[in-house]
Amino acid sequence: MNIFATTVGGRKIELGKPIKLQLCESYDTPASSLFVAFAVFEPCEEFKKITVISGTHTVFEGEVDEQVTTCNNQGIKIKISARSHSQLLDDEALPTTYTRPTLNDIYKNHLRPFGIKGVVGEGVCQGDFSVAKGSCHWAVVEEFCNCVLNTAPRITKDGFLDAYGASSTNQKIVFGNFYGADFRFFSAQIKFRRYGVVGQICYKSEAGHGYEQFEINESAKHRKIMTKRYLNLSGSQRWQRQYRLQRELNKAEKGSEEIELYVPFDCFFEVGAEAQFYDDRLGGFNDMRIFEVTHSISNEGKRCVVTLRPSKHFI
């Protein structure tokens, strides 16, 4: 891994070997995050951008959020935190109401100004679509894709908006310590979380009515989880109500089932990719996707952790 910093003045510097590094890419945010620390001989000027290259591939490029230089009897250390596509989360979108906007309208107003190259997908909203005060640009894009297209969007490694998100492919990444598997693993953890999962939502769709309707989460029912929540949909447009209802159920269920795999450090994956996991002792898990990939370097060595979640949690 080679790490480069670009100063505010435009000078590019190759930094040495890090004493600590954590590079995390997660499906539920367009911004990959990097934390890295170095021992240096003298203070560094202010950095604007950090680039990480592995072999011939750029695995991270982002703006510096924070740069801290510490001096003590052990020497001088510099710690850097950075994120890719950070403006999509940091910049506030102009509050407005669109009438029958297309996906391309959303792209042109909320992504193209920040360097996103194009969009994969299409769709049109059948009514008004409002951008609330305080929403970041990515929240607008995510809301549109969730609500209008019923998809979870993502920014691809080559800088495009994939509005279809976790779509099906003909290839699955197979994790396992057997002949024919794509990637081996050193250890595995299977996690089930029950707290926070909603089993049933009681809701009202019209002002003046009670919470007389309900929606049952079949997945939670299968797991014998009967937690109840109440939701007021009377202030939502008709075409948004089913989406809001389903979103509340899906949001509560995300992360309630996952597999953590420790794999070789030099493995890099596309989050959202379809995956399978099999072990003689733990069994097989077929309909999974990569939710998160974390590379880390510390005094304990190098490691890569891949988190898999069921495909149904990516909607």
C-alpha positions in Angstrom: 0.0 0.0 0.0 1.3 3.4 -1.0 -0.2 6.5 0.7 0.0 10.0 -0.8 -1.0 13.4 0.6 -1.8 16.5 -1.4 -1.1 19.7 0.4 -3.3 22.8 0.3 -0.7 24.3 -2.0 -1.0 21.4 -4.5 2.2 19.6 -3.7 2.0 15.8 -3.7 3.9 13.9 -1.0 4.3 10.2 -0.5 4.0 9.3 3.2 5.9 6.4 4.7 4.6 3.2 6.2 1.7 3.8 8.6 1.9 2.7 12.2 -1.9 2.5 12.3 -4.5 2.4 9.5 -8.2 1.8 9.2 -9.9 2.0 5.8 -13.7 1.3 5.9 -16.1 1.0 3.1 -19.8 0.5 3.9 -22.8 0.0 1.7 -25.1 2.4 3.6 -22.9 5.5 3.0 -21.3 6.9 -0.2 -18.3 8.0 1.9 -15.5 5.6 2.6 -13.5 6.6 5.7 -9.8 6.5 6.4 -7.9 6.9 9.6 -4.1 6.7 9.3 -1.2 7.6 11.6 2.5 8.0 10.9 5.7 8.7 12.8 7.4 11.7 11.2 10.7 13.7 11.8 9.1 17.1 11.5 5.6 18.7 11.4 3.8 18.5 8.0 2.1 21.3 6.2 -1.7 21.2 5.9 -3.0 18.4 3.7 -6.1 18.6 1.6 -6.4 15.2 0.0 -5.3 11.6 0.7 -4.9 8.9 -1.9 -4.2 5.2 -1.1 -3.0 2.9 -3.9 -2.6 -0.9 -3.7 -0.7 -2.3 -6.7 -2.1 -0.5 -9.7 -5.5 0.3 -8.1 -6.6 3.4 -6.2 -8.5 2.0 -3.2 -9.2 5.3 -1.6 -9.2 9.0 -2.5 -10.8 11.6 -0.3 -10.7 14.9 1.4 -9.0 15.4 4.8 -11.4 15.9 7.7 -8.9 16.3 10.4 -5.1 16.4 10.7 -3.5 16.2 14.2 0.3 16.4 14.9 1.4 15.2 18.3 4.9 15.8 19.8 6.2 14.0 23.0 9.1 12.1 24.3 8.4 9.3 21.8 8.8 11.6 18.8 6.3 13.3 16.4 3.2 11.6 15.1 0.6 12.7 12.6 -2.9 11.4 12.6 -5.2 12.0 9.6 -8.9 11.3 9.1 -10.4 11.5 5.6 -13.5 10.6 3.7 -14.4 10.1 0.0 -17.3 12.0 -1.5 -17.6 13.9 1.8 -19.4 16.9 0.2 -22.4 14.7 -0.5 -22.9 14.3 3.2 -21.6 17.7 4.4 -23.3 20.1 2.0 -26.9 21.0 2.7 -29.3 20.8 -0.3 -31.5 23.7 -1.1 -35.0 23.1 0.3 -37.4 22.8 -2.6 -40.3 20.9 -4.1 -40.0 19.1 -7.4 -43.0 18.3 -9.6 -42.7 14.9 -11.3 -38.9 14.9 -11.2 -36.9 12.2 -13.0 -33.8 10.4 -11.7 -31.7 12.5 -14.1 -33.1 15.7 -12.5 -32.0 14.5 -9.1 -28.6 13.5 -10.4 -28.0 16.9 -12.2 -28.9 18.9 -9.1 -27.5 16.9 -6.3 -24.6 14.7 -7.6 -23.1 16.2 -10.8 -21.9 19.4 -9.1 -19.7 17.1 -6.9 -18.0 15.2 -9.6 -20.2 12.1 -9.9 -19.8 11.1 -13.6 -23.2 9.8 -14.5 -26.1 7.7 -13.5 -27.1 4.1 -14.1 -30.9 3.7 -14.0 -34.0 5.7 -14.7 -37.3 6.6 -13.1 -39.8 9.3 -12.6 -41.8 10.4 -9.5 -45.5 10.4 -10.1 -46.2 13.4 -7.8 -44.4 16.1 -5.9 -41.0 15.3 -4.3 -39.9 17.6 -1.5 -36.4 18.3 -0.2 -36.6 19.1 3.5 -34.6 21.8 5.2 -31.4 20.3 6.6 -31.2 17.4 4.1 -27.7 16.6 2.7 -27.5 15.9 -1.1 -27.0 12.2 -0.5 -30.1 12.0 1.6 -32.1 13.5 -1.3 -30.7 10.9 -3.7 -31.3 8.0 -1.3 -34.9 9.2 -0.5 -35.7 9.4 -4.2 -34.3 5.9 -5.0 -35.8 4.3 -2.0 -39.2 5.9 -2.5 -39.6 6.1 -6.2 -37.5 3.2 -7.5 -37.7 0.9 -4.4 -33.9 0.5 -4.6 -30.9 1.3 -2.3 -28.5 3.4 -4.4 -24.7 3.5 -4.2 -21.7 5.3 -5.7 -19.5 2.9 -7.7 -15.8 2.7 -7.5 -15.5 4.4 -10.9 -17.6 7.4 -9.8 -21.1 6.7 -11.1 -24.5 6.6 -9.3 -25.9 3.1 -9.5 -29.6 3.7 -8.8 -30.3 0.0 -9.0 -27.9 -0.6 -6.1 -27.8 -4.2 -5.0 -29.1 -5.7 -8.2 -28.7 -9.4 -9.1 -25.8 -10.7 -11.1 -24.7 -14.1 -12.4 -21.6 -14.2 -10.2 -21.3 -14.7 -6.5 -18.2 -14.4 -4.4 -17.7 -17.6 -2.5 -16.0 -17.5 0.9 -14.8 -20.8 2.4 -11.8 -23.0 3.2 -12.5 -25.6 0.6 -11.3 -26.2 -3.0 -13.2 -24.1 -5.4 -13.9 -21.2 -3.0 -12.9 -17.7 -4.2 -11.5 -16.5 -0.9 -10.4 -18.3 2.2 -11.1 -17.0 5.8 -9.1 -17.2 9.0 -12.1 -17.0 11.4 -15.9 -16.3 11.2 -18.5 -14.9 13.5 -22.3 -15.3 13.0 -24.4 -12.7 14.8 -28.1 -12.5 15.5 -29.5 -9.3 17.0 -33.1 -9.3 18.3 -33.3 -6.0 20.0 -34.6 -3.1 17.8 -36.3 -5.4 15.3 -39.9 -4.4 14.8 -42.5 -7.2 14.5 -45.6 -5.1 13.8 -46.4 -1.5 12.9 -49.8 -0.1 13.7 -50.5 3.0 11.6 -53.1 5.6 10.6 -53.3 7.0 7.1 -55.8 9.7 7.6 -56.1 12.6 10.0 -58.8 12.1 12.6 -58.6 8.3 12.3 -57.0 6.0 14.9 -54.2 3.5 14.5 -56.5 1.0 13.0 -54.3 -0.6 10.3 -51.3 -2.7 10.8 -48.4 -4.3 8.9 -46.7 -7.5 10.1 -43.0 -8.1 9.5 -43.0 -11.7 8.3 -39.3 -12.1 8.9 -39.6 -11.0 12.5 -42.7 -13.2 12.9 -40.6 -16.2 11.8 -38.0 -15.3 14.4 -40.8 -15.0 17.1 -40.2 -11.2 17.5 -43.4 -9.4 18.3 -42.3 -5.8 19.1 -44.9 -3.2 18.2 -44.5 0.3 16.9 -47.0 3.1 16.0 -46.6 5.3 12.9 -48.6 8.3 11.7 -48.8 8.4 7.9 -51.5 11.0 7.6 -49.1 13.8 6.8 -47.5 11.8 3.9 -48.6 11.9 0.3 -50.5 8.7 -0.7 -47.7 7.4 -3.0 -45.2 7.8 -0.1 -47.2 5.9 2.6 -46.3 2.3 1.7 -42.7 3.3 1.2 -42.5 4.9 4.7 -44.2 1.9 6.2 -41.8 -0.6 4.6 -38.8 1.6 5.3 -39.5 1.6 9.1 -39.6 -2.2 9.1 -36.5 -2.6 6.9 -34.5 0.0 8.9 -35.2 -1.8 12.1 -34.1 -5.2 10.7 -30.8 -4.1 9.1 -27.9 -5.5 11.0 -30.0 -8.0 12.9 -28.3 -10.9 11.0 -24.7 -10.8 9.8 -21.5 -12.8 9.3 -18.0 -11.3 10.0 -15.1 -12.9 8.2 -11.4 -12.3 8.8 -9.8 -12.7 5.4 -6.3 -11.9 4.0 -5.4 -8.2 4.1 -4.8 -7.9 0.3 -8.4 -8.7 -0.5 -10.5 -5.9 -1.9 -14.2 -6.2 -2.7 -17.1 -4.2 -4.1 -19.7 -3.5 -1.3 -23.1 -4.8 -2.4 -21.7 -7.7 -4.3 -23.5 -11.0 -4.0 -21.8 -13.6 -1.8 -22.0 -17.1 -0.3 -20.3 -18.5 2.8 -19.8 -22.1 3.7 -18.1 -23.9 6.5 -18.4 -27.6 7.5 -19.1 -26.6 11.1 -21.2 -23.5 10.7 -23.1 -24.5 7.6 -24.0 -22.6 4.4 -25.4 -19.1 3.8 -26.3 -18.5 0.2 -28.3 -15.4 -0.3 -25.9 -12.8 1.2 -24.2 -9.6 0.1 -21.1 -7.7 1.2 -22.2 -4.9 3.5 -18.9 -3.6 4.8 -15.1 -4.1 4.2 -12.6 -2.9 6.8 -8.8 -3.0 6.3 -6.6 -2.2 9.3 -3.0 -2.1 10.3 -1.9 -1.9 14.0 0.7 -3.3 16.3 -1.3 -6.6 16.1 -0.6 -6.8 12.4 -2.7 -6.5 9.3 -6.2 -7.8 8.8 -9.3 -7.4 6.6 -12.8 -7.9 8.0 -15.7 -8.5 5.6 -19.3 -8.2 6.9 -22.0 -10.1 5.1 -25.7 -9.5 5.5 -28.8 -11.1 3.9 -29.8 -9.7 0.5 -33.2 -8.7 1.8 -31.5 -6.1 4.1 -30.3 -4.2 1.1 -33.7 -3.0 -0.1 
